[in-house]
């Protein structure tokens, strides 16, 4: 990688971007229509991109709006610096304004609200994220308040010896987990990792392995989005081994197996990823239908199916991804969150394959479920920008509507 004091080479920029997207060298090379050895030589500086067409193709594969960004001087600072996220400043302040720092002076100083009030407000946030079409707007307004209240409540209860300290810790951990979901969706991966890691400390002394495993799943997911694929796999598998004897934690066990499969795919370990997906599928088949699904960890038969699509893309198997997508049947009771993830994932696949009509239809379905995901999800923006460049005449009007919703028109 680059050393301090000199600019990054084109190859180094490609490698950094590739790792951040969680793509193996083999996958990027296949999508670009080149060999893995060709890309390795580019990244190591042993050869240069040999044409403008190769530069533009590499930028498209790496989801860059401006190909010149690979050269270190984007032609459009506005597009390069575009921030698609909703107003996250209050949430960012609530996350960073830890009692040991008080960096922004926004932490509550009076007595904390009653636990019942904090729990009710947190429930509203979860319900919004899983089922409200304006879920981003709601969370950016409500979650900072809940996060501060939960942290204040836990600080107050730690001076007592009652079980209220544990309950307050649960509230705070769930608040952090919900924040990670939101931050991941808008592409703020570093802050997402921070809020994923904090609950690990909260449950460090807990005698409940399921809570520790839930936190481990969030950390592993954050590591994966940051490009630490081997660490993601190893961390998730270590947590899964500790959780395996706990019968009540099967859904969390399956989620850990699935996120480990993502990590293996990011490493280019196709066989290892397939084995982990198979293990997760077996775990999903043994879930008790009478046990309600967890909301802080997403797992089930549909989750395995969606993961298979996404992992096939990461491994460069786009035809397989389409085949997997055709086999998915979402239940009528599927949450907005699950529907949106399914439709945006297959829109991404069809966009890569050049099937613009199918991609637009999938994005329309996602927009019907939650227009704010079209507005704020960074993967949706990349897909829309790819479609806009091709400008397929049969879906031009529908695409224009989606671009307007996304704020890209």
Secondary structure, DSSP 4 states (H G I P E B T S, - for coil): -PPTTSPPPHHHHHHHHHHHTT--HHHHHHHHTS-HHHHHHHHTTSS----HHHHHHHHHHTT-S-GGGGGT--S-HHHHT---S---HHHHHHHH--TTT-SSS-S--SPPPPHHHHHHHHHHHHHHHHH-TTHHHHHHHHHHHHHHHHHHHHHHHTTS-STHHHHHHHHHHHHHHHHHHHHHHTT-HHHHHHHHHHHHHHTTT-S-HHHHHHHHHHHHHHHHHTT-HHHHHHHHHHHHHHHTT-GGGHHHHHHHHHHHHHHHHHTT-HHHHHHHHHHHHHHHHT--TTSPPPSSS--SHHHHHHHHHHHHHHTT-HHHHHHHHHT----TT--HHHHHHHHHHHHHHHHHHT-HHHHHHHHHHHHHH-HHHHHH-HHHHHHHHHHHHH--GGGHHHHHHHHHHHT--
